[in-house]
Amino acid sequence: MAFTEKILTVPEPVGIGGRHVKRCHVTSDQAGIEPEVAKAAYALLPELLPEPDGTPAAGFAVLHRGTDLPGRLADSLRTGTTATSAGSGGPAA
């Protein structure tokens, strides 16, 4: 598999599920990630968040869109070592 350069964009942080979430988008498409794909991915994010446990309510989410895959959302939150991943749009991988 050949290396394909990826483009990283950092949209403004958002409040999701009572948390301050920094966002990163990674794609090889110069146009970026389609707004409807990002909207669908971030709509899933609250379901992936763990219950509050007293640690700072902050984290980050990475939305990755490959050329041959639906968008994938991975989040890591400052609630221990929580890390989850979910597809958005298209069939499950």
C-alpha positions as CSV (number, residue, x, y, z in Angstrom):
1,M,0.0,0.0,0.0
2,A,1.4,3.4,-1.0
3,F,1.7,6.2,1.4
4,T,-1.0,8.9,1.0
5,E,-0.4,12.3,2.6
6,K,-3.2,13.2,5.1
7,I,-4.5,16.6,5.9
8,L,-5.2,17.6,9.5
9,T,-7.7,20.3,10.4
10,V,-8.6,21.4,13.9
11,P,-12.1,22.8,14.2
12,E,-13.2,24.8,17.3
13,P,-13.7,22.7,20.4
14,V,-17.3,21.9,21.3
15,G,-19.3,21.0,24.3
16,I,-20.7,17.5,24.1
17,G,-22.3,15.5,26.9
18,G,-21.2,18.1,29.5
19,R,-17.5,17.9,28.3
20,H,-15.2,20.2,26.5
21,V,-14.1,18.3,23.5
22,K,-11.2,19.3,21.2
23,R,-11.7,18.0,17.6
24,C,-9.3,16.9,14.9
25,H,-10.3,15.9,11.3
26,V,-7.9,13.7,9.3
27,T,-8.5,13.0,5.6
28,S,-6.6,12.8,2.3
29,D,-9.3,14.9,0.5
30,Q,-8.3,18.5,0.0
31,A,-12.0,19.5,0.5
32,G,-11.9,18.1,4.0
33,I,-14.6,16.0,5.7
34,E,-18.1,16.6,4.4
35,P,-20.2,18.5,7.0
36,E,-22.9,15.8,6.9
37,V,-20.3,13.1,7.8
38,A,-19.0,15.2,10.7
39,K,-22.5,16.0,11.9
40,A,-23.4,12.2,11.9
41,A,-20.1,11.3,13.7
42,Y,-20.5,14.0,16.4
43,A,-24.2,12.9,16.9
44,L,-22.8,9.5,18.0
45,L,-20.2,10.8,20.4
46,P,-22.5,11.3,23.4
47,E,-23.3,7.6,23.3
48,L,-19.6,6.8,23.5
49,L,-18.9,9.0,26.5
50,P,-18.5,7.3,29.9
51,E,-20.5,8.4,32.9
52,P,-18.8,11.3,34.9
53,D,-16.4,10.1,37.5
54,G,-15.1,13.2,39.1
55,T,-12.2,13.7,36.7
56,P,-12.0,16.9,34.5
57,A,-14.7,16.8,31.9
58,A,-12.5,17.2,28.8
59,G,-11.2,15.2,26.0
60,F,-10.5,15.0,22.3
61,A,-12.1,13.4,19.3
62,V,-10.5,12.4,16.0
63,L,-12.6,12.1,12.9
64,H,-10.8,10.2,10.2
65,R,-12.1,9.8,6.6
66,G,-10.2,7.5,4.3
67,T,-10.7,7.3,0.5
68,D,-12.2,3.8,0.7
69,L,-13.9,3.8,4.1
70,P,-16.8,5.6,5.8
71,G,-15.8,8.2,8.4
72,R,-14.5,6.8,11.7
73,L,-14.6,8.6,15.0
74,A,-12.2,7.9,17.8
75,D,-12.4,9.6,21.1
76,S,-10.2,9.7,24.1
77,L,-11.5,11.4,27.2
78,R,-9.8,12.5,30.5
79,T,-11.7,9.9,32.4
80,G,-9.0,7.3,32.9
81,T,-7.8,5.6,29.8
82,T,-11.1,5.5,27.9
83,A,-10.8,5.1,24.2
84,T,-13.6,4.1,21.8
85,S,-14.2,4.0,18.1
86,A,-17.3,4.0,16.0
87,G,-18.1,4.2,12.3
88,S,-20.4,6.9,10.9
89,G,-22.1,6.7,7.6
90,G,-22.0,3.6,5.4
91,P,-21.7,0.0,6.5
92,A,-19.9,-1.1,9.6
93,A,-16.3,-1.9,9.1
